Structure formats: C-alpha cells, structure tokens
Amino acid sequence: MTVLFYSGALEHTGGARSYESNDSQDIRSLIDELGCHFGSRFKDFLVAGENCLLLLNGKGLMAAGGMGAKLQPGDTVEVLPFIEAG
C-alpha cells in the first residue's frame, strides 16, 4: 500500500513524497505507523481534522469507511493538506 504526500505534508516527512506500508490493516493503524516513522507532530497533523484531507483510492475517508477503513495491497492513501490563504 502506498501513501502519497503533497505540499505542506512534505514539511513533516522531511521531503519524502511517498511511503510504502505492508503492515497496516486499517487507516487508524496506518496513522500510528506514520507517526512512528515521521514523528508525533506528523501524527497530530493527520488526526487534527483541520489540517488535511485523507483519500483512500481517490475517495474521501468518510466515504471509504472512516478511520476503520480496511487497507488492501495495492491501495493508495493520499494526504492532501488544506491550503491557507489570507
């Protein structure tokens, strides 16, 4: 399963644009895994709900089953940070 990071998320990943996981069974465990790999600030960024949108195979997380959505080999999770404008 591949996780893709865009724009502001790259600040938390040290510039890494993707991450491969074979261990996570659902979105919740994936977020825990990403927090262990990239640090607790990134985990906080993911779960705050106001920082980014998570897509599972092109669908919004809620449409895909929420935090308990099951992950399969070949799935793609995208982390799309919200854009701030002033």
Backbone as CSV, one residue per row, in Angstrom:
resi,resn,N_x,N_y,N_z,CA_x,CA_y,CA_z,C_x,C_y,C_z
1,MET,0.847,-1.155,0.000,0.000,0.000,0.000,0.901,1.228,0.000
2,THR,0.517,2.220,-0.799,1.331,3.418,-0.956,0.625,4.622,-0.352
3,VAL,1.387,5.444,0.376,0.887,6.719,0.889,1.614,7.815,0.118
4,LEU,0.850,8.754,-0.436,1.418,9.871,-1.183,1.213,11.158,-0.397
5,PHE,2.246,11.983,-0.343,2.206,13.241,0.401,2.326,14.411,-0.572
6,TYR,1.566,15.464,-0.296,1.572,16.647,-1.149,1.833,17.907,-0.327
7,SER,2.356,18.904,-0.963,2.625,20.267,-0.475,3.005,20.312,1.004
8,GLY,2.182,20.905,1.854,2.514,21.143,3.252,2.835,19.896,4.053
9,ALA,2.378,18.739,3.616,2.696,17.493,4.324,4.180,17.171,4.217
10,LEU,4.816,17.656,3.160,6.236,17.366,2.947,7.106,17.955,4.059
11,GLU,6.617,19.012,4.704,7.352,19.595,5.830,7.498,18.591,6.968
12,HIS,6.528,17.699,7.107,6.521,16.719,8.193,7.226,15.423,7.810
13,THR,7.427,15.203,6.510,8.023,13.948,6.055,9.486,14.100,5.668
14,GLY,10.054,15.270,5.931,11.433,15.502,5.542,11.613,15.535,4.034
15,GLY,10.530,15.856,3.336,10.582,15.935,1.879,10.191,14.654,1.164
16,ALA,9.961,13.578,1.918,9.549,12.311,1.290,8.176,12.485,0.654
17,ARG,8.038,12.088,-0.591,6.778,12.237,-1.321,5.895,10.990,-1.227
18,SER,6.477,9.887,-0.752,5.682,8.664,-0.632,6.248,7.775,0.468
19,TYR,5.430,6.808,0.852,5.797,5.851,1.898,5.095,4.543,1.563
20,GLU,5.798,3.442,1.688,5.226,2.123,1.425,4.973,1.400,2.743
21,SER,3.794,0.821,2.885,3.450,0.081,4.091,2.872,-1.274,3.706
22,ASN,3.303,-2.287,4.415,2.726,-3.623,4.253,2.117,-4.114,5.556
23,ASP,2.210,-3.301,6.608,1.823,-3.753,7.936,0.455,-3.266,8.399
24,SER,0.028,-2.109,7.952,-1.204,-1.507,8.482,-2.440,-2.190,7.906
25,GLN,-3.366,-2.489,8.806,-4.596,-3.167,8.417,-5.739,-2.203,8.112
26,ASP,-5.676,-1.005,8.714,-6.723,-0.003,8.511,-6.108,1.392,8.623
27,ILE,-6.906,2.409,8.362,-6.412,3.785,8.379,-5.857,4.150,9.758
28,ARG,-6.548,3.750,10.794,-6.097,4.073,12.160,-4.690,3.524,12.413
29,SER,-4.455,2.274,12.056,-3.120,1.698,12.282,-2.087,2.315,11.339
30,LEU,-2.500,2.740,10.161,-1.589,3.428,9.251,-1.130,4.755,9.845
31,ILE,-2.058,5.503,10.433,-1.700,6.775,11.055,-0.727,6.548,12.206
32,ASP,-0.938,5.488,12.992,0.006,5.153,14.062,1.385,4.831,13.477
33,GLU,1.402,4.062,12.397,2.661,3.696,11.746,3.385,4.935,11.206
34,LEU,2.639,5.832,10.562,3.241,7.060,10.037,3.775,7.936,11.165
35,GLY,3.059,7.962,12.297,3.528,8.708,13.457,4.834,8.149,13.998
36,CYS,4.957,6.837,14.019,6.205,6.216,14.467,7.343,6.520,13.500
37,HIS,7.043,6.511,12.211,8.088,6.719,11.202,8.498,8.187,11.064
38,PHE,7.516,9.096,11.016,7.794,10.510,10.764,7.719,11.387,12.010
39,GLY,7.233,10.857,13.117,7.186,11.617,14.365,5.773,11.990,14.793
40,SER,5.647,12.285,16.081,4.334,12.560,16.668,3.700,13.840,16.121
41,ARG,4.508,14.823,15.710,3.937,16.048,15.132,3.195,15.736,13.836
42,PHE,3.720,14.783,13.059,3.037,14.406,11.824,1.735,13.674,12.139
43,LYS,1.762,12.810,13.138,0.539,12.119,13.540,-0.515,13.131,13.977
44,ASP,-0.115,14.116,14.768,-1.042,15.167,15.191,-1.599,15.922,13.984
45,PHE,-0.736,16.197,13.016,-1.146,16.868,11.777,-2.235,16.060,11.064
46,LEU,-2.082,14.744,11.035,-3.033,13.881,10.337,-4.378,13.772,11.043
47,VAL,-4.367,13.711,12.353,-5.607,13.452,13.080,-6.354,14.707,13.506
48,ALA,-5.754,15.878,13.359,-6.413,17.105,13.807,-7.699,17.388,13.038
49,GLY,-7.799,16.915,11.805,-9.023,17.098,11.033,-9.160,18.442,10.358
50,GLU,-8.339,19.390,10.744,-8.427,20.714,10.140,-7.199,21.020,9.297
51,ASN,-6.256,20.086,9.247,-5.010,20.302,8.524,-4.981,19.684,7.137
52,CYS,-5.663,18.545,6.978,-5.540,17.843,5.710,-6.754,16.947,5.453
53,LEU,-6.812,16.503,4.224,-7.833,15.568,3.772,-7.124,14.272,3.416
54,LEU,-7.665,13.154,3.874,-7.123,11.851,3.512,-8.046,11.202,2.488
55,LEU,-7.452,10.709,1.425,-8.198,9.993,0.395,-7.724,8.552,0.363
56,LEU,-8.662,7.628,0.232,-8.339,6.217,0.060,-8.820,5.806,-1.322
57,ASN,-7.887,5.512,-2.189,-8.204,5.154,-3.575,-9.096,6.205,-4.230
58,GLY,-8.787,7.466,-3.968,-9.485,8.579,-4.601,-10.781,8.999,-3.934
59,LYS,-11.183,8.316,-2.864,-12.416,8.654,-2.147,-12.083,9.305,-0.816
60,GLY,-12.889,10.279,-0.438,-12.748,10.881,0.883,-12.834,9.804,1.946
61,LEU,-12.141,10.009,3.027,-12.047,8.992,4.069,-13.408,8.560,4.596
62,MET,-14.312,9.493,4.795,-15.631,9.122,5.315,-16.388,8.239,4.318
63,ALA,-16.266,8.529,3.039,-16.927,7.710,2.017,-16.279,6.325,1.908
64,ALA,-15.020,6.237,2.309,-14.290,4.972,2.215,-14.435,4.105,3.462
65,GLY,-15.062,4.631,4.522,-15.263,3.835,5.726,-14.670,4.420,6.991
66,GLY,-14.163,5.641,6.930,-13.639,6.297,8.128,-12.312,5.726,8.586
67,MET,-11.981,5.979,9.840,-10.691,5.561,10.400,-10.528,4.041,10.429
68,GLY,-11.630,3.322,10.415,-11.565,1.864,10.420,-11.543,1.245,9.037
69,ALA,-11.454,2.087,7.984,-11.445,1.565,6.609,-10.293,0.572,6.445
70,LYS,-10.612,-0.604,5.959,-9.616,-1.657,5.768,-8.721,-1.337,4.588
71,LEU,-7.438,-1.656,4.742,-6.460,-1.423,3.693,-6.056,-2.742,3.056
72,GLN,-5.880,-2.696,1.755,-5.512,-3.876,0.976,-4.222,-3.588,0.206
73,PRO,-3.470,-4.634,-0.146,-2.307,-4.416,-1.011,-2.761,-3.718,-2.295
74,GLY,-1.990,-2.766,-2.744,-2.325,-2.024,-3.955,-3.136,-0.765,-3.714
75,ASP,-3.625,-0.565,-2.472,-4.365,0.659,-2.148,-3.429,1.863,-2.177
76,THR,-4.021,3.040,-2.385,-3.290,4.302,-2.323,-4.009,5.233,-1.358
77,VAL,-3.256,5.765,-0.415,-3.757,6.781,0.508,-3.039,8.081,0.162
78,GLU,-3.809,9.154,-0.018,-3.232,10.455,-0.324,-3.472,11.409,0.834
79,VAL,-2.435,12.165,1.194,-2.514,13.169,2.245,-2.477,14.533,1.558
80,LEU,-3.631,15.205,1.543,-3.763,16.492,0.865,-3.969,17.596,1.890
81,PRO,-2.926,18.361,2.180,-3.076,19.460,3.147,-3.996,20.541,2.605
82,PHE,-4.753,21.145,3.515,-5.576,22.280,3.131,-4.677,23.466,2.831
83,ILE,-5.082,24.275,1.896,-4.321,25.461,1.527,-4.827,26.633,2.322
84,GLU,-3.897,27.366,2.924,-4.272,28.565,3.677,-4.054,29.780,2.797
85,ALA,-5.016,30.668,2.810,-4.884,31.913,2.049,-5.287,33.073,2.964
86,GLY,-4.735,34.200,2.694,-5.054,35.316,3.572,-5.320,36.572,2.812
